[in-house]
């Protein structure tokens, strides 16, 4: 979907149409969840601090999110997908992979299916969608961004390898700023540069991801569309109006986060063994600490106890804490790390 949250708000409030809109909090510690295309023209984007967004676009209009509405619209869109295939792998409320190799309406080309789906979405929801059509997930994702907004693009098997070779690695889906910077230090700037590196070199510098980079640099991605893809984690976090320096105050912030995570897991019947604590300091340094136990915690209080146990060693702190998050993962039926393993990632 194109600027999904912001587009829903502009659809439902005519006064917002044609204006720069950001969905999110306008407070000093707020963050942009989505930005309209009018706002993007000023450099406003998702995950940008609201204060920075307002500086870039003084006329920016902040709108609080309405996730119940976004979920309802997402369900409408999912029903449209299901008219064509059952092989639907949702990535978020506004994005999904579809395998239409064998489609319900026997339409001969994926391009025609994408055109019909986009038209149907517009008819039912009044919103614009863009589509990427290709022979694998990676290239379909890359194609979906080529003609946004309200467009579609196709990358054929013949086009795939040369398309990847010409693409800057910083634009690869799944390559974040830190990885892109590391690649640049290794003189890897384009897909062609990445393809020129041996598999052993990529594994040496990027670990398990090395084999993935080796394959996608050749336009190869054999991951199937997984309609029953299980959720890997459930988390909640909060950014505070005032930095926290006191352990007791930090404990009090953990409680509602755990309650939110626990309610969701209970509703979905999820039982996780790994509790992860996320902390972001006032200087934006971020750490995560995790503990995996042998049996899933049986109550929210047990999860809270583990989370607070991970939090306690961080005090006393010289730096204020601006954000705390709690995540539960390693759900039953999945492989998980050895019990009581403690990890630190900065």
C-alpha positions as CSV (number, residue, x, y, z in Angstrom):
1,X,0.0,0.0,0.0
2,X,1.1,3.6,-0.7
3,X,1.8,5.6,2.5
4,X,-0.9,3.4,4.1
5,X,-1.6,4.9,7.5
6,X,-1.3,8.5,6.1
7,X,-3.4,7.6,3.1
8,X,-6.2,6.2,5.3
9,X,-6.2,9.5,7.3
10,X,-6.4,11.6,4.2
11,X,-9.2,9.4,2.8
12,X,-11.2,9.8,6.0
13,X,-10.5,13.5,6.5
14,X,-10.9,15.6,3.3
15,X,-9.1,18.5,5.1
16,X,-5.9,16.5,5.1
17,X,-5.9,15.8,1.4
18,X,-3.0,17.3,-0.6
19,X,-1.3,18.4,2.7
20,X,1.9,17.0,4.4
21,X,0.6,14.5,7.0
22,X,2.5,12.4,9.5
23,X,0.9,9.7,11.6
24,X,2.5,9.6,15.0
25,X,3.1,11.7,18.1
26,X,3.9,15.3,17.8
27,X,5.5,15.5,21.3
28,X,9.2,16.1,21.7
29,X,9.8,12.3,22.0
30,X,7.3,11.4,19.3
31,X,8.2,9.3,16.2
32,X,6.7,9.4,12.7
33,X,4.9,6.1,12.0
34,X,4.0,7.0,8.4
35,X,4.2,10.1,6.2
36,X,2.1,11.2,3.2
37,X,3.8,11.7,-0.1
38,X,3.4,15.5,0.4
39,X,5.4,15.1,3.6
40,X,8.0,12.9,2.0
41,X,8.9,15.6,-0.4
42,X,10.4,17.5,2.6
43,X,12.4,14.5,3.7
44,X,9.9,13.3,6.3
45,X,9.8,9.5,6.6
46,X,8.8,6.8,9.0
47,X,10.9,6.3,12.2
48,X,12.0,9.9,12.0
49,X,11.9,11.8,15.4
50,X,8.8,14.1,15.3
51,X,10.9,17.1,16.3
52,X,13.2,16.6,13.3
53,X,10.2,16.0,11.0
54,X,8.6,19.3,12.1
55,X,11.9,21.1,11.5
56,X,12.1,19.7,8.0
57,X,8.4,20.5,7.2
58,X,7.0,23.3,9.4
59,X,3.6,22.9,7.9
60,X,3.5,19.2,8.8
61,X,0.2,18.0,10.3
62,X,0.5,15.3,13.0
63,X,-2.4,12.8,13.3
64,X,-2.6,10.2,16.1
65,X,-2.6,6.6,14.8
66,X,-5.9,4.6,14.6
67,X,-4.7,1.0,14.4
68,X,-8.2,-0.5,14.7
69,X,-9.1,1.3,11.4
70,X,-5.8,0.3,9.7
71,X,-6.4,-3.4,10.7
72,X,-10.0,-3.3,9.3
73,X,-8.8,-1.9,6.0
74,X,-6.0,-4.5,5.9
75,X,-8.6,-7.2,6.4
76,X,-10.5,-5.9,3.4
77,X,-7.3,-6.0,1.3
78,X,-6.5,-9.5,2.4
79,X,-10.0,-10.6,1.2
80,X,-9.2,-9.2,-2.2
81,X,-5.9,-11.1,-2.3
82,X,-7.8,-14.3,-1.4
83,X,-10.0,-13.9,-4.5
84,X,-6.9,-14.8,-6.5
85,X,-4.8,-17.2,-4.3
86,X,-4.5,-18.8,-0.9
87,X,-0.7,-18.4,-0.9
88,X,-0.5,-15.1,0.9
89,X,2.3,-14.2,3.2
90,X,1.6,-11.0,5.2
91,X,4.6,-8.9,6.1
92,X,2.6,-6.2,7.9
93,X,-0.8,-4.5,7.7
94,X,0.1,-2.9,4.4
95,X,2.3,-5.4,2.6
96,X,2.3,-9.1,1.6
97,X,3.8,-11.6,-0.8
98,X,1.4,-13.5,-3.1
99,X,2.3,-16.6,-5.1
100,X,-0.1,-16.5,-8.1
101,X,1.5,-19.3,-10.1
102,X,-1.7,-21.3,-9.8
103,X,-4.4,-18.6,-9.3
104,X,-8.1,-19.1,-8.7
105,X,-9.3,-17.1,-11.7
106,X,-6.9,-18.8,-14.2
107,X,-5.5,-15.5,-15.3
108,X,-2.5,-16.2,-17.5
109,X,-0.1,-13.5,-16.3
110,X,0.9,-12.1,-12.9
111,X,1.0,-8.6,-14.4
112,X,-2.7,-8.8,-15.2
113,X,-3.5,-10.2,-11.7
114,X,-1.6,-7.3,-10.1
115,X,-3.5,-4.8,-12.2
116,X,-6.8,-6.3,-11.2
117,X,-5.9,-6.5,-7.5
118,X,-4.8,-2.8,-7.5
119,X,-8.0,-1.7,-9.2
120,X,-10.1,-3.8,-6.8
121,X,-8.3,-2.3,-3.8
122,X,-9.0,1.2,-5.1
123,X,-12.7,0.3,-5.7
124,X,-13.2,-1.2,-2.2
125,X,-11.0,1.0,0.0
126,X,-10.4,4.2,-2.1
127,X,-6.7,3.7,-1.6
128,X,-3.8,3.3,-4.0
129,X,-1.5,0.2,-4.0
130,X,1.7,-0.6,-5.9
131,X,2.9,-4.0,-7.0
132,X,6.1,-5.7,-7.9
133,X,6.0,-8.8,-10.1
134,X,8.9,-11.2,-10.4
135,X,10.1,-14.8,-10.1
136,X,11.3,-14.5,-6.5
137,X,10.5,-12.6,-3.3
138,X,13.6,-10.4,-3.3
139,X,13.1,-9.1,-6.7
140,X,9.3,-8.7,-6.3
141,X,10.0,-6.6,-3.3
142,X,12.5,-4.5,-5.2
143,X,10.1,-4.1,-8.1
144,X,7.3,-2.9,-5.9
145,X,9.3,0.3,-5.1
146,X,10.2,1.1,-8.7
147,X,6.9,2.8,-9.8
148,X,5.5,4.1,-6.5
149,X,3.0,5.6,-5.9
150,X,0.1,3.8,-7.6
151,X,2.1,1.8,-10.1
152,X,3.6,-1.6,-10.8
153,X,6.8,-3.0,-12.3
154,X,8.0,-6.3,-13.5
155,X,11.5,-7.9,-13.3
156,X,11.7,-11.0,-15.5
157,X,14.1,-13.9,-15.1
158,X,16.2,-12.4,-17.9
159,X,16.2,-9.0,-16.3
160,X,16.9,-10.2,-12.7
161,X,20.7,-10.6,-12.6
162,X,21.6,-7.4,-14.5
163,X,19.1,-5.4,-12.4
164,X,20.8,-6.6,-9.2
165,X,24.2,-5.9,-10.6
166,X,23.4,-2.3,-11.3
167,X,21.6,-1.7,-8.0
168,X,23.4,0.1,-5.1
169,X,23.7,-2.4,-2.2
170,X,22.4,0.3,0.2
171,X,19.1,-0.1,-1.7
172,X,18.9,-3.8,-1.3
173,X,15.9,-4.9,0.7
174,X,17.2,-6.2,4.0
175,X,20.5,-4.3,3.9
176,X,20.4,-1.6,6.6
177,X,22.6,1.4,7.0
178,X,25.2,-0.4,9.2
179,X,25.6,-3.3,6.8
180,X,25.7,-0.9,3.8
181,X,28.5,1.0,5.6
182,X,30.4,-2.2,6.2
183,X,30.1,-3.2,2.6
184,X,31.3,0.2,1.5
185,X,34.4,-0.2,3.7
186,X,35.0,-3.5,1.8
187,X,34.6,-1.7,-1.6
188,X,31.2,-3.3,-2.2
189,X,29.0,-0.5,-3.6
190,X,26.8,-2.3,-6.1
191,X,25.3,-5.7,-6.8
192,X,28.1,-6.3,-9.3
193,X,30.7,-5.6,-6.6
194,X,28.9,-8.0,-4.3
195,X,28.7,-10.7,-7.0
196,X,32.5,-10.4,-7.5
197,X,33.2,-11.5,-4.0
198,X,33.7,-15.2,-3.3
199,X,31.3,-17.0,-1.0
200,X,34.1,-17.6,1.5
201,X,34.8,-13.9,1.7
202,X,31.2,-13.0,2.3
203,X,30.8,-15.6,5.0
204,X,34.0,-14.4,6.7
205,X,32.7,-10.9,6.9
206,X,29.0,-11.3,7.2
207,X,28.6,-14.7,8.9
208,X,25.4,-16.6,8.0
209,X,24.1,-13.7,6.0
210,X,27.1,-14.1,3.6
211,X,25.4,-17.0,1.7
212,X,22.3,-14.9,1.4
213,X,24.2,-12.0,-0.1
214,X,26.0,-14.4,-2.5
215,X,22.7,-15.7,-3.8
216,X,20.8,-12.4,-4.2
217,X,23.7,-10.8,-5.9
218,X,22.9,-13.4,-8.7
219,X,19.2,-12.7,-8.5
220,X,18.6,-16.0,-6.7
221,X,16.0,-16.3,-3.9
222,X,14.4,-19.7,-3.4
223,X,12.3,-18.8,-0.4
224,X,8.7,-19.9,-0.9
225,X,5.6,-17.8,-0.1
226,X,4.6,-19.1,3.4
227,X,0.9,-18.5,4.1
228,X,1.2,-20.0,7.6
229,X,4.3,-18.1,8.6
230,X,4.4,-18.1,12.4
231,X,5.0,-15.0,14.3
232,X,8.6,-15.0,15.7
233,X,8.1,-12.5,18.5
234,X,5.7,-10.2,20.3
235,X,7.0,-7.0,21.8
236,X,6.0,-3.6,23.2
237,X,8.1,-0.5,23.9
238,X,7.6,3.0,25.1
239,X,9.6,6.3,24.7
240,X,9.5,8.5,27.8
241,X,8.8,12.2,27.9
242,X,11.6,12.5,30.5
243,X,14.8,10.4,30.7
244,X,14.8,7.8,33.4
245,X,17.8,7.5,35.8
246,X,16.1,5.6,38.7
247,X,15.8,1.8,38.8
248,X,12.5,1.9,40.6
249,X,11.1,4.2,37.9
250,X,12.4,1.9,35.2
251,X,10.8,-1.1,36.9
252,X,7.4,0.7,36.9
253,X,7.7,1.2,33.1
254,X,8.4,-2.5,32.5
255,X,5.1,-3.5,34.1
256,X,2.6,-2.1,31.5
257,X,4.9,-3.3,28.7
258,X,4.9,-6.9,30.0
259,X,1.1,-6.7,30.5
260,X,0.6,-5.7,26.9
261,X,2.8,-8.4,25.5
262,X,1.2,-11.0,27.8
263,X,-2.3,-10.1,26.8
264,X,-1.4,-10.5,23.1
265,X,0.3,-13.8,23.6
266,X,-2.6,-15.2,25.7
267,X,-5.0,-14.2,23.0
268,X,-3.0,-16.0,20.3
269,X,-2.1,-19.0,22.5
270,X,1.7,-18.2,22.2
271,X,4.1,-19.5,24.9
272,X,7.6,-18.1,24.6
273,X,10.8,-19.0,26.3
274,X,13.0,-16.0,25.5
275,X,12.5,-12.6,27.2
276,X,14.4,-9.7,25.6
277,X,14.9,-6.3,27.1
278,X,15.6,-3.4,24.8
279,X,17.0,-0.1,26.2
280,X,17.8,3.1,24.4
281,X,19.8,5.7,26.1
282,X,19.5,9.5,25.8
283,X,22.4,9.5,23.4
284,X,20.5,6.9,21.3
285,X,22.9,4.1,22.1
286,X,20.7,1.0,22.1
287,X,21.3,-2.4,23.8
288,X,19.3,-5.6,24.0
289,X,19.7,-8.3,26.6
290,X,17.9,-11.7,26.5
291,X,17.4,-14.7,28.7
292,X,16.0,-18.0,27.5
293,X,14.5,-20.4,30.1
294,X,13.7,-24.1,29.9
295,X,10.0,-23.7,30.2
296,X,7.8,-20.9,29.0
297,X,6.8,-18.4,31.8
298,X,3.4,-19.2,33.2
299,X,2.3,-15.7,34.0
300,X,3.0,-12.0,33.3
301,X,4.7,-11.7,36.6
302,X,7.3,-14.3,35.7
303,X,8.0,-12.5,32.4
304,X,8.3,-9.2,34.4
305,X,10.7,-10.8,36.9
306,X,13.0,-12.0,34.0
307,X,12.8,-8.6,32.3
308,X,13.6,-6.7,35.5
309,X,16.4,-9.2,36.2
310,X,17.9,-8.1,32.8
311,X,17.3,-4.5,33.7
312,X,18.9,-4.4,37.2
313,X,22.5,-4.7,36.1
314,X,22.2,-1.6,34.0
315,X,21.9,0.5,37.1
316,X,23.2,2.8,38.4
317,X,23.5,4.6,35.0
318,X,25.2,7.9,34.1
319,X,23.1,8.2,31.0
320,X,19.3,8.7,31.1
321,X,17.1,6.0,29.5
322,X,14.7,7.3,26.8
323,X,13.1,4.0,25.8
324,X,12.4,0.6,27.2
325,X,11.0,-2.4,25.3
326,X,10.1,-6.0,26.2
327,X,9.8,-8.9,23.7
328,X,8.8,-12.5,24.1
329,X,10.0,-15.0,21.5
330,X,11.2,-18.6,21.0
331,X,7.6,-19.8,21.0
332,X,6.8,-23.5,21.6
333,X,7.5,-25.6,18.5
334,X,10.5,-23.4,17.5
335,X,14.2,-24.1,18.0
336,X,15.6,-21.9,20.7
337,X,18.9,-21.2,22.4
338,X,20.2,-23.0,25.5
339,X,18.4,-22.1,28.7
340,X,19.7,-19.1,30.7
341,X,22.0,-18.0,27.8
342,X,22.6,-14.2,28.2
343,X,23.4,-12.2,25.1
344,X,24.3,-8.6,24.7
345,X,24.0,-6.8,21.3
346,X,24.9,-3.2,20.8
